[in-house]
C-alpha cells in the first residue's frame, strides 16, 4: 500500500507536469498524486510531487522560491516566447554587449509586474490562455507583482544572434519566458527563451531529484515507498507542538487538545516518537483545534 510523502523528481523535456503525475500514479498504483510548480513541456528540472495525504500539505510548504538556469536567445521574437513558437520578427543583436546586458539584468532584480503569457495555463474568463491562443484569440493574463531575487550572467556570446546563460532566483508564479522577452525588448532587439532547467524549488535541489528511470526501477523492485520523503518534510519553517499519547489520540479523532504555542495557525502537531500527526490551530485559550489530520479516523481539513 503506497504511503504518504513527497518525491523530488527530475522532469525531462517533452513531458508536461501532468504527464509526470500520471507516471507516478501508474507506478505507485495510487490516484492521489499532485505536483508543486508547473514546468512548461519544453523545460526540464526539479518537480516536487506529493503522494497520498501529503497532497493536503502543498500549500503550507515553505521556502518556495525557485532557481533556474536559462538560455536567452536575442534577435528573434516568437509568439510563445520560447523556442517552440512561431517566429514573429528578427533583428540583429550585434550591438548588445556583455556590459549592457549586465545593466539590464540589474534593472530587473526586485519587484516587477508580469502578465502571464498568451501560451500559458493561466485563466481568463474561466478559459486557459493557451486554449484561447490556439483558437486564434491570444490574450495576456492580468499583470501581477512578482519578485526577482537574483539574476546572474553565467555566459554571454555576442553576435547577430547573441546568446546568454543566466541563473535566475525568483518567487513562485514568475514566468522566465516573460523575463527573457522583457530582456529582449529592453535590449531593443527582441529575445526568446532557448531552454530552461529548474535547478531548485525551495530546499529541493537538482542533485537530490530522481530521474523517472530511477523512480521506475525502484518501483519495479517494490521499493517505490522507500523513496518517499516524510509528509512534514517541507514544513520545518512552521512551529511545532509535542503531544502526549492521550492528547495525540484525541487530535487524531478530530478533538481539541490542550497545547501552548506563540503561533495560532498553522502549527505542526507531533505525538510520541516524534510521529507527525498533522496541522492544528492554537486558540487564545491554549486549545489546539485539528485542521489537517494525516492519520486516524477524524480527518478535518482546512
Buried (B, 14 or more C-beta within 10 A) or exposed (E): EBBBBBBBBBBBBEBBBEEBBEBBBEBBEBEBBBBBBBBBBBBBBBBBBBBBBBBBBBEBBEEBBBBBBBBBBBBBBBBBBBBBBEEEEEBEBBEBEEEEBBEBBEEBBEEBEBBBBBBBBBBBEEEBBBEBBEEEEBBBBEEEEBBBBEBEBEEBEBEEBBBBBBBBBBBBBBBBBBBBBBBBEBBEBBBBBBBBBBBBBBBBEBEEBBEBEEBBBBBEEEEBBEBBBBBBBBBEEBEBBEBEEEBBBBBBBBEBBEBEBEEEBBBBBBBEEEBBBBBBBBEEEEBBBBBBBBBBEBBEEB
